[in-house]
């Protein structure tokens, strides 16, 4: 058996223990390997796991470009701001919306009257 084969077998044994949640110090004691070797194998494996997870989550959409609607520098078009604006414009609000219903606050009659005046003036314009 060559030295490379032994290292490959040791590496597989280290990874098996690593994936079972055994700490590095215990792997060193159980397998009677050097701390440097075990640390290098575990560090390399952690980096590989991190790299794979990043590849799954990040997608390359190409270079940033300007949104044709708003001019923001974006990766995807339409940009999120424009999508939110479209969704907000599409929402309808009921006429019985009043400040005290959403906020659960008590307003004086003067404030409520003033609010009604402002609201009515906005609806007519």
Backbone as numpy.savetxt, mean C-alpha at the origin, in Angstrom:
# Nx Ny Nz CAx CAy CAz Cx Cy Cz
32.02 -36.93 -2.69 31.18 -35.76 -2.69 32.07 -34.52 -2.69
31.78 -33.60 -3.59 32.61 -32.40 -3.70 32.19 -31.36 -2.66
33.01 -30.38 -2.51 32.76 -29.30 -1.55 31.50 -28.53 -1.93
31.25 -28.35 -3.23 30.06 -27.64 -3.69 28.80 -28.41 -3.33
28.85 -29.75 -3.44 27.69 -30.56 -3.08 27.38 -30.46 -1.59
28.42 -30.44 -0.79 28.23 -30.33 0.67 27.59 -28.98 1.00
28.09 -27.91 0.38 27.52 -26.58 0.64 26.07 -26.51 0.19
25.75 -27.18 -0.92 24.38 -27.17 -1.43 23.45 -27.89 -0.44
23.91 -29.02 0.08 23.12 -29.77 1.07 22.96 -28.96 2.35
24.05 -28.33 2.80 24.00 -27.50 4.01 23.03 -26.33 3.80
23.09 -25.74 2.62 22.21 -24.61 2.32 20.75 -25.04 2.38
20.43 -26.19 1.82 19.06 -26.71 1.85 18.60 -26.96 3.29
19.50 -27.50 4.12 19.14 -27.77 5.51 18.92 -26.46 6.27
19.77 -25.46 6.00 19.62 -24.15 6.64 18.29 -23.52 6.25
17.96 -23.57 4.95 16.71 -22.98 4.49 15.49 -23.70 5.05
15.58 -25.02 5.20 14.47 -25.77 5.77 14.19 -25.31 7.20
15.26 -25.14 7.97 15.08 -24.66 9.35 14.61 -23.20 9.37
15.15 -22.39 8.46 14.77 -20.98 8.38 13.28 -20.83 8.10
12.77 -21.61 7.15 11.35 -21.54 6.81 10.46 -22.09 7.92
11.01 -22.88 8.81 10.24 -23.37 9.96 10.32 -22.42 11.14
10.97 -21.28 10.97 11.00 -20.25 12.00 12.09 -20.42 13.04
13.07 -21.23 12.76 14.16 -21.43 13.72 15.12 -20.24 13.62
15.48 -19.62 14.76 16.43 -18.50 14.73 17.81 -18.91 14.23
18.54 -17.94 13.71 19.86 -18.19 13.13 20.82 -18.83 14.13
20.81 -18.36 15.37 21.73 -18.91 16.38 21.47 -20.40 16.61
20.20 -20.79 16.61 19.88 -22.20 16.81 20.27 -23.05 15.60
20.15 -22.47 14.40 20.56 -23.19 13.19 22.06 -23.47 13.26
22.83 -22.47 13.69 24.28 -22.63 13.81 24.60 -23.77 14.78
23.91 -23.80 15.93 24.17 -24.84 16.93 23.74 -26.22 16.44
22.56 -26.31 15.83 22.04 -27.62 15.41 22.87 -28.24 14.29
23.22 -27.43 13.30 23.92 -27.97 12.13 25.44 -27.89 12.25
25.91 -27.23 13.30 27.35 -27.07 13.52 28.04 -26.48 12.30
27.45 -25.38 11.83 28.01 -24.64 10.70 28.49 -23.29 11.20
29.28 -22.61 10.37 29.77 -21.30 10.79 28.63 -20.27 10.75
28.73 -19.31 11.65 27.71 -18.27 11.75 27.68 -17.45 10.46
28.84 -17.21 9.87 28.92 -16.43 8.64 28.17 -17.12 7.49
28.35 -18.44 7.37 27.68 -19.19 6.30 26.17 -19.14 6.48
25.70 -19.41 7.69 24.26 -19.43 7.95 23.67 -18.03 7.74
24.36 -17.01 8.23 23.88 -15.64 8.06 23.79 -15.25 6.59
24.79 -15.64 5.81 24.79 -15.32 4.38 23.63 -16.00 3.66
23.38 -17.26 3.99 22.29 -18.00 3.35 20.95 -17.36 3.70
20.75 -17.05 4.98 19.48 -16.47 5.44 19.30 -15.06 4.85
20.37 -14.27 4.85 20.29 -12.92 4.31 19.96 -12.95 2.82
20.58 -13.83 2.09 20.32 -13.97 0.66 18.86 -14.39 0.43
18.35 -15.29 1.25 16.98 -15.76 1.10 15.98 -14.66 1.41
16.26 -13.89 2.46 15.37 -12.77 2.80 15.33 -11.75 1.67
16.48 -11.47 1.08 16.54 -10.53 -0.03 15.75 -11.05 -1.22
15.86 -12.35 -1.46 15.13 -12.95 -2.58 13.62 -12.87 -2.35
13.18 -13.11 -1.11 11.76 -13.03 -0.77 11.26 -11.60 -0.95
12.04 -10.63 -0.47 11.66 -9.23 -0.59 11.58 -8.80 -2.06
12.55 -9.24 -2.85 12.59 -8.90 -4.26 11.37 -9.48 -4.98
11.00 -10.72 -4.66 9.84 -11.34 -5.29 8.55 -10.63 -4.92
8.43 -10.22 -3.65 7.21 -9.53 -3.24 7.10 -8.16 -3.89
8.24 -7.48 -4.06 8.23 -6.17 -4.72 7.86 -6.31 -6.19
8.30 -7.37 -6.83 7.97 -7.58 -8.23 6.48 -7.82 -8.41
5.87 -8.48 -7.44 4.43 -8.75 -7.52 3.61 -7.48 -7.33
4.06 -6.59 -6.45 3.26 -5.41 -6.13 3.50 -4.25 -7.09
4.70 -4.08 -7.61 4.97 -2.95 -8.48 4.88 -3.38 -9.93
4.16 -2.58 -10.68 4.05 -2.82 -12.11 4.67 -1.63 -12.83
5.42 -1.90 -13.85 6.06 -0.84 -14.60 5.09 -0.34 -15.66
4.62 0.89 -15.49 3.68 1.47 -16.44 4.38 2.36 -17.46
5.68 2.37 -17.41 6.42 3.21 -18.34 6.83 4.52 -17.69
7.38 5.43 -18.47 7.85 6.70 -17.91 6.68 7.59 -17.52
6.87 8.49 -16.55 5.80 9.41 -16.18 5.45 10.33 -17.35
4.18 10.69 -17.44 3.72 11.60 -18.49 2.64 12.50 -17.91
2.23 13.48 -18.68 1.23 14.45 -18.22 -0.18 13.91 -18.47
-1.06 14.12 -17.49 -2.46 13.75 -17.64 -3.09 14.73 -18.63
-3.81 14.23 -19.64 -4.39 15.15 -20.62 -5.49 16.04 -20.03
-6.12 15.62 -18.95 -7.22 16.40 -18.37 -6.73 17.52 -17.45
-5.81 17.19 -16.53 -5.42 18.18 -15.52 -3.97 18.62 -15.63
-3.13 17.89 -16.34 -1.74 18.28 -16.51 -0.80 17.78 -15.44
-1.29 17.01 -14.48 -0.41 16.45 -13.44 0.53 15.42 -14.04
1.70 15.29 -13.45 2.66 14.29 -13.87 2.24 12.95 -13.27
1.89 11.98 -14.11 1.33 10.71 -13.64 1.97 9.54 -14.34
1.76 8.35 -13.78 2.24 7.12 -14.39 1.11 6.47 -15.19
-0.11 6.53 -14.66 -1.26 5.96 -15.35 -2.21 7.07 -15.74
-2.91 6.89 -16.85 -3.92 7.87 -17.26 -5.26 7.19 -17.35
-6.35 7.77 -16.97 -6.42 9.08 -16.32 -5.88 8.98 -14.90
-5.44 10.10 -14.39 -4.82 10.10 -13.07 -5.87 9.91 -11.98
-5.43 9.58 -10.79 -6.35 9.33 -9.67 -7.16 10.57 -9.33
-6.56 11.75 -9.44 -7.29 12.97 -9.13 -8.47 13.14 -10.08
-8.23 12.91 -11.36 -9.32 13.03 -12.33 -10.39 11.96 -12.09
-9.99 10.75 -11.74 -10.97 9.70 -11.44 -11.83 10.10 -10.26
-11.20 10.67 -9.21 -11.97 11.12 -8.04 -12.92 12.24 -8.41
-12.47 13.17 -9.25 -13.35 14.26 -9.67 -14.56 13.74 -10.42
-14.36 12.76 -11.28 -15.46 12.18 -12.03 -16.45 11.49 -11.10
-15.93 10.76 -10.10 -16.81 10.10 -9.14 -17.58 11.10 -8.31
-16.93 12.19 -7.89 -17.62 13.20 -7.08 -18.70 13.89 -7.90
-18.42 14.20 -9.16 -19.43 14.84 -10.00 -20.64 13.94 -10.21
-20.40 12.65 -10.24 -21.50 11.70 -10.47 -22.37 11.46 -9.26
-21.90 11.84 -8.07 -22.67 11.62 -6.85 -23.80 12.62 -6.76
-24.93 12.17 -6.26 -26.04 13.07 -6.01 -26.25 13.18 -4.52
-26.54 14.38 -4.07 -26.76 14.62 -2.66 -28.22 14.95 -2.45
-28.81 14.35 -1.44 -30.23 14.59 -1.19 -30.46 15.99 -0.63
-31.65 16.51 -0.84 -31.95 17.88 -0.42 -32.15 17.99 1.08
-32.34 16.86 1.75 -32.53 16.93 3.20 -31.21 16.89 3.98
-30.09 16.98 3.26 -28.80 17.04 3.96 -28.73 18.36 4.73
-28.47 18.27 5.99 -28.33 19.47 6.80 -27.11 19.29 7.69
-26.52 20.37 8.13 -25.28 20.24 8.90 -25.47 19.47 10.20
-26.61 19.61 10.84 -26.77 18.93 12.12 -27.02 17.44 11.96
-27.51 16.99 10.79 -27.77 15.55 10.61 -26.46 14.77 10.49
-25.48 15.32 9.79 -24.22 14.61 9.61 -23.28 14.76 10.80
-23.26 15.95 11.36 -22.28 16.23 12.40 -22.80 15.97 13.81
-24.09 15.76 13.91 -24.71 15.51 15.22 -24.42 16.65 16.19
-24.65 17.91 15.69 -24.46 19.07 16.54 -25.77 19.84 16.62
-25.91 20.63 17.63 -27.10 21.45 17.82 -26.75 22.88 17.45
-27.49 23.44 16.47 -27.26 24.81 16.04 -28.43 25.68 16.48
-28.14 26.92 16.72 -29.21 27.85 17.12 -30.12 28.11 15.92
-31.29 28.62 16.20 -32.25 28.92 15.13 -31.71 29.96 14.16
-30.97 30.95 14.69 -30.37 31.98 13.84 -29.42 31.37 12.82
-28.58 30.48 13.27 -27.60 29.84 12.40 -28.32 28.98 11.36
-29.35 28.26 11.79 -30.10 27.41 10.85 -30.81 28.25 9.79
-31.37 29.37 10.20 -32.03 30.25 9.24 -31.02 30.80 8.24
-29.87 31.23 8.74 -28.83 31.76 7.85 -28.34 30.68 6.89
-28.18 29.48 7.41 -27.77 28.36 6.56 -28.80 28.12 5.46
-30.07 28.15 5.79 -31.14 27.94 4.80 -31.11 29.02 3.74
-30.89 30.28 4.16 -30.82 31.37 3.19 -29.67 31.15 2.21
-28.52 30.82 2.74 -27.35 30.60 1.88 -27.59 29.44 0.94
-28.16 28.38 1.46 -28.42 27.19 0.65 -29.42 27.50 -0.46
-30.48 28.20 -0.13 -31.48 28.57 -1.14 -30.90 29.48 -2.20
-30.01 30.38 -1.80 -29.41 31.30 -2.79 -28.48 30.52 -3.72
-27.80 29.50 -3.22 -26.92 28.68 -4.07 -27.73 27.82 -5.03
-28.88 27.32 -4.57 -29.72 26.47 -5.43 -30.33 27.25 -6.56
-30.66 28.52 -6.34 -31.28 29.32 -7.38 -30.27 29.82 -8.39
-29.01 29.95 -8.01 -28.00 30.45 -8.95 -27.37 29.36 -9.75
